[in-house]
Amino acid sequence: QIKGPLTAIMLHIELTLEGVHGTLHEQGKRRAESILGDIREMMASIDSLLEVNKLQQGSFELDLAPNNLMSLVRQTLMMMLSDIREKELVLEINGPEPAVMVDEEKILGVIVTLFNNAIKYSPVGAKVRVQIIESQDKARVEIIDRGPGMTDDQKDALFDPLRQPTVTAETGSVGTILAAKQIVEKHGGNMGVISHQGAGSNFWFELPRAE
């Protein structure tokens, strides 16, 4: 109900900027572009909330197939290479190449979301370390950044549907850390974060290994 009118307003502003409804002076153009950006951010937030609601209700299906977890991580890094280069980040990737039974598209979205978060909060030129750890029945991915870290309250908010911060929407991202957690849990896995203020963050998720 909210998205319908917002979409109509966005279209009207876009047509106005194209000159369909007359000519705007420079100040008017800047104001229209600012409003358009605000509406797009609002739409992204609404989409994230809708996605989380869908995940919480379990109203999505998984298309499971065996995948190499290290290959999925590397594929994600290739997708995000321009963002990594823009912040001059140093990447370190370690670990084995366990097979996991997953929905490739959805798990790629999870990894993109976590990398978006690491890139967003990492200082320019910092290191982001990716560690894959395997046990007898699980494979674990840890994405460790050197950002500002989080307080206990901020960590709790990540997994609270009413307080979750919206991650910047990028191609392939599932939008929020909570949505990513729901996808991992749907696979029979788990997700968490280890973080201390001033000491960076370690976002991790575990998935059952494929036989």
N, C-alpha and C positions, 0 to 999 in steps of 0.2 A: 504493500500500500504506500509505503514511503518512497520506494525506488521509482514508481511510475511518474509522479510529479517531478521528482529530481531529474529524471531522464529528459522530461519535456523542457525543463528549465535549462539544462545543459545544451540541448539542441538549439533553443532560442538564442542563448548567448553565443554559441558557435556561429550561427547564421548572422547574428549582429556583427561579430568580429569579421566575418567575410564580406560585410557591406550590404547584405540583403535588405536590411531594414534602415539603411541610411549610413552616413559616414560618422564615425566617432573620432573625436580629437584624441591626442596622445594620452592625456590623463584618463579619459573614459576607457580607452583600450586597456591601459594598465589595470584599471579597476575591474573591468570585465574579466580579464585574464586571471586576476587574483581570486575573484568569486568562483570562476570555473575550476581553478585548482582546489579551492576549499570544498566544492561539491564533489569533485573526484575523490578526494581523501575521505569524505563522508561515505561515498558509495563503497569504497574499498573496506571501510570499517563495517558497514552493513553486511557486505559479502562475507567478511571474516566471521561475524556473529552467526550468520545463517549456516556457514560451513560447520562451525563448532556445534550448533544445535543439531544439524544432521548427523554429525559424528556421535554426539551424546546419545541420540536416539537409536544409533546403530543402523540407520537407514541407508547404508551404502554397502556395496558388495566388493569383494576382493577378487582380482584375477591373478591367482597365485601361480608362480613358475619358479624354478631354481635360478638363482642369480649369484654371481660372484660379488660379494660385498665390497671388496676393494675396487673392482671395476666401476661399481655404482658411485663410489666416492670420487674416483678420478673423472668420471663422466660429469659429475656435478662441478668439479673444479674447472673443467674446460668450458662449461656453460657460463661460468662466472669470472672468466679470466680478465675481462676488461675492468670489472670492479676491483679485482685483486690488484691489478697493475696500477689502477688509479690511486690507490692508497699505498702503493709500493710495499705491500706486505710480503713477508718471507714465509713460505710454506714448508712444513716438514711433515712427511707422511711415512708412517712406520706400521709394520704388522703383517700378518699372514693374509691369505686370500680365501677366507671361508665361504662356503656356499650356504645361502639362506633361501628359504621358500617364501617369496614375497610378491606383492603387486608392484612391479617395477616403477610404474608412473607415480604411485602414491608414496613409495619410499624415497624416490628422487625428490619429490616435493618436500618431504621431511628434511632431507639433507640440505636442500636449498634454503629452507627456512632457518636452519641452525647456522649455516654459513652466512646468510644475510645478517643474522644477529652478530656473529663474530666480526664480520667486516665492518658493520655499522659502529661498533663500540671499540674497535682496535685503534690505537694511535697510528699515525702515519709511520710506515717503516717497521712496524712491530712484527713479531713472529706469531703465526697461527699454526698450532701443531695438531695433527690428526693421528690418532692412535687406534689401531684395531687390535682387539684382544679376543682370543677364542678360548672357550672351555669345552668340556665334553659335549654339552648340549646347547650352548649359546654362543653368539658372536656379539661383541660389544664395540661400538664406535664412540670414541671420545674426541670432541672438538674443543680444544683448549686455546683461549685467547688471553691477551695481556691487557684487557680493557680495565675499566674502573672497578669491576666487581659489583656485588650487590649486597644489600642488607638482608636480614632474614625476612623482613616485611616485603621487600621487593621480590624475593624468591617465592614467597607464598602467593603473591599477586599473579605470577606467571601462570599458575594452574587454577586460578579462581575465575570462573566464567564472568563474574561481574566486575572484575578489576584488571583483567588481562590487558597488557599493552599491545597495540597492533603493530606488527612488524611491517616495515616498508614493503609494499607489494612488488614483487619481482616475478619475472616469468618462471613458472613452475613452483613458486612458493605456495604453501598451504595457508599462509597468512599469519597464524599465531603459534606460539609455542604450545598452547593448550591443544590446538587442532592437531599439531604434529604428535603430541602425546597420545591423543585418542586414536590416531592411525596406527601408531606402534602397538598400542594395547590391543587393537583389533587383530593384529598379527600374532597375538599371544606373547608380546614382549613388554618392555617397560622403559621408562624414560625418567631422567632426573637431572639435577644440576648441583655441582659443588662450586660454591663461590663465596669469597670473602671480600669485603669492601677494600679497595686498593690493591687487590691481589689477583685480579682477573677472574675468569669463569671457565668451568669445565662442564659443558653440556654433553650428556651421554645418553645412548639408548642401546638396548639389548634386543636381539631377535633370536628366535629358535633356529638352530642350524638345520639345514636340509640333510636328510639321510644320504 
